[in-house]
């Protein structure tokens, strides 16, 4: 058996990443272990099998890649079972959506940006 367990996402600081993913999006904080030079910080949407390791950017190349891991494209897709609920909650918490919700053959979707510049789809599949 194989499964995608984690993705690494670059953030300017562990605390900034935790604030957005946990406080704003409502993700679960799975781990926050101080390892001295770095921390092992793992977050995941509630009930999800796959989560993120928050990777603090340390080098100039990593700092330059914050928010651009997808090359300017939507590369993160957050599935919801209630688009209207989560869209309203995220708007109330200051999440910046690039567009109004769209109804596509595959579901209801709207693109948002995290505070680091990454583009996401909030999507409820049809």
C-alpha beads as a LAMMPS data file, in Angstrom:
LAMMPS data file: protein, C-alpha beads

126 atoms
125 bonds

1 atom types
1 bond types

-500.0 500.0 xlo xhi
-500.0 500.0 ylo yhi
-500.0 500.0 zlo zhi

Masses

1 110.0

Atoms # bond

1 1 1 0.000 0.000 0.000
2 1 1 1.104 3.533 -0.733
3 1 1 -0.515 6.877 -0.054
4 1 1 0.456 10.498 -0.170
5 1 1 1.014 11.316 3.495
6 1 1 2.363 14.862 3.520
7 1 1 3.242 17.816 1.359
8 1 1 5.742 20.447 2.382
9 1 1 4.654 24.060 2.080
10 1 1 7.078 26.941 2.469
11 1 1 6.158 29.601 5.012
12 1 1 8.040 32.668 6.279
13 1 1 7.724 31.418 9.870
14 1 1 6.194 28.463 11.657
15 1 1 3.916 30.718 13.678
16 1 1 2.636 32.539 10.577
17 1 1 1.876 29.189 8.970
18 1 1 0.106 27.889 12.068
19 1 1 -1.917 31.087 12.396
20 1 1 -3.272 30.766 8.872
21 1 1 -3.822 27.034 8.612
22 1 1 -5.073 26.419 12.155
23 1 1 -6.695 29.704 13.178
24 1 1 -8.054 30.853 9.827
25 1 1 -8.759 27.667 7.862
26 1 1 -9.544 25.533 10.913
27 1 1 -7.004 22.807 10.156
28 1 1 -5.926 20.494 12.963
29 1 1 -2.480 20.997 14.463
30 1 1 -1.086 17.454 14.441
31 1 1 2.467 18.139 15.650
32 1 1 4.596 21.070 16.754
33 1 1 7.922 19.707 17.938
34 1 1 10.912 21.972 18.522
35 1 1 13.984 20.219 17.165
36 1 1 16.411 23.027 17.968
37 1 1 17.339 24.540 14.605
38 1 1 13.907 23.773 13.166
39 1 1 10.442 22.632 14.158
40 1 1 8.377 19.712 12.942
41 1 1 4.994 21.382 12.410
42 1 1 2.303 19.298 10.786
43 1 1 -1.248 20.476 9.991
44 1 1 -4.153 18.852 8.161
45 1 1 -7.752 19.618 7.309
46 1 1 -10.102 18.000 9.816
47 1 1 -10.591 14.348 8.929
48 1 1 -7.995 14.377 6.138
49 1 1 -5.390 11.687 5.629
50 1 1 -2.959 14.006 3.841
51 1 1 -1.566 17.092 5.511
52 1 1 1.222 19.641 5.312
53 1 1 4.588 19.970 6.941
54 1 1 5.145 23.682 7.424
55 1 1 8.673 24.351 6.191
56 1 1 10.210 27.627 7.301
57 1 1 12.144 29.105 4.384
58 1 1 15.796 29.445 5.379
59 1 1 17.750 30.158 2.195
60 1 1 17.298 33.034 -0.261
61 1 1 16.020 30.523 -2.849
62 1 1 13.445 29.151 -0.416
63 1 1 12.323 32.639 0.600
64 1 1 11.893 33.526 -3.089
65 1 1 9.730 30.415 -3.572
66 1 1 7.261 31.234 -0.766
67 1 1 3.853 31.496 -2.400
68 1 1 5.170 30.372 -5.767
69 1 1 5.515 26.636 -5.335
70 1 1 2.805 26.228 -7.971
71 1 1 4.419 28.606 -10.438
72 1 1 1.501 31.044 -10.161
73 1 1 -1.155 28.387 -10.826
74 1 1 -3.716 26.973 -8.453
75 1 1 -1.922 23.968 -7.032
76 1 1 -3.810 23.312 -3.818
77 1 1 -7.388 22.026 -3.821
78 1 1 -9.295 22.163 -0.552
79 1 1 -12.384 19.979 -0.806
80 1 1 -15.382 20.812 1.350
81 1 1 -18.695 19.119 1.957
82 1 1 -20.404 22.523 2.325
83 1 1 -19.049 25.223 0.036
84 1 1 -21.390 27.983 1.239
85 1 1 -20.530 27.378 4.895
86 1 1 -16.766 27.389 4.400
87 1 1 -16.754 30.230 1.876
88 1 1 -18.698 32.444 4.302
89 1 1 -16.493 31.448 7.256
90 1 1 -13.298 32.173 5.323
91 1 1 -14.582 35.532 4.111
92 1 1 -15.440 36.425 7.722
93 1 1 -11.866 35.551 8.727
94 1 1 -10.352 37.749 6.024
95 1 1 -9.410 35.165 3.405
96 1 1 -8.945 36.863 0.026
97 1 1 -10.914 35.269 -2.778
98 1 1 -9.944 36.182 -6.337
99 1 1 -13.408 35.568 -7.716
100 1 1 -17.022 34.954 -6.894
101 1 1 -18.030 31.289 -6.524
102 1 1 -18.498 29.507 -9.851
103 1 1 -20.771 26.581 -10.601
104 1 1 -18.961 24.236 -12.952
105 1 1 -19.992 20.786 -14.188
106 1 1 -17.568 19.273 -11.661
107 1 1 -18.756 21.350 -8.693
108 1 1 -18.788 24.732 -6.957
109 1 1 -15.409 26.437 -6.776
110 1 1 -13.666 29.718 -5.992
111 1 1 -9.986 30.600 -6.043
112 1 1 -8.395 32.120 -2.954
113 1 1 -4.875 33.065 -1.945
114 1 1 -3.248 32.250 1.324
115 1 1 -1.316 35.096 3.000
116 1 1 1.899 33.716 1.504
117 1 1 0.694 33.978 -2.117
118 1 1 -0.286 30.371 -2.896
119 1 1 -3.406 29.966 -5.019
120 1 1 -6.032 27.483 -3.837
121 1 1 -9.369 26.170 -5.033
122 1 1 -12.055 25.848 -2.405
123 1 1 -14.191 23.195 -4.031
124 1 1 -17.309 21.168 -3.366
125 1 1 -17.440 18.441 -5.981
126 1 1 -20.753 17.762 -7.688

Bonds

1 1 1 2
2 1 2 3
3 1 3 4
4 1 4 5
5 1 5 6
6 1 6 7
7 1 7 8
8 1 8 9
9 1 9 10
10 1 10 11
11 1 11 12
12 1 12 13
13 1 13 14
14 1 14 15
15 1 15 16
16 1 16 17
17 1 17 18
18 1 18 19
19 1 19 20
20 1 20 21
21 1 21 22
22 1 22 23
23 1 23 24
24 1 24 25
25 1 25 26
26 1 26 27
27 1 27 28
28 1 28 29
29 1 29 30
30 1 30 31
31 1 31 32
32 1 32 33
33 1 33 34
34 1 34 35
35 1 35 36
36 1 36 37
37 1 37 38
38 1 38 39
39 1 39 40
40 1 40 41
41 1 41 42
42 1 42 43
43 1 43 44
44 1 44 45
45 1 45 46
46 1 46 47
47 1 47 48
48 1 48 49
49 1 49 50
50 1 50 51
51 1 51 52
52 1 52 53
53 1 53 54
54 1 54 55
55 1 55 56
56 1 56 57
57 1 57 58
58 1 58 59
59 1 59 60
60 1 60 61
61 1 61 62
62 1 62 63
63 1 63 64
64 1 64 65
65 1 65 66
66 1 66 67
67 1 67 68
68 1 68 69
69 1 69 70
70 1 70 71
71 1 71 72
72 1 72 73
73 1 73 74
74 1 74 75
75 1 75 76
76 1 76 77
77 1 77 78
78 1 78 79
79 1 79 80
80 1 80 81
81 1 81 82
82 1 82 83
83 1 83 84
84 1 84 85
85 1 85 86
86 1 86 87
87 1 87 88
88 1 88 89
89 1 89 90
90 1 90 91
91 1 91 92
92 1 92 93
93 1 93 94
94 1 94 95
95 1 95 96
96 1 96 97
97 1 97 98
98 1 98 99
99 1 99 100
100 1 100 101
101 1 101 102
102 1 102 103
103 1 103 104
104 1 104 105
105 1 105 106
106 1 106 107
107 1 107 108
108 1 108 109
109 1 109 110
110 1 110 111
111 1 111 112
112 1 112 113
113 1 113 114
114 1 114 115
115 1 115 116
116 1 116 117
117 1 117 118
118 1 118 119
119 1 119 120
120 1 120 121
121 1 121 122
122 1 122 123
123 1 123 124
124 1 124 125
125 1 125 126
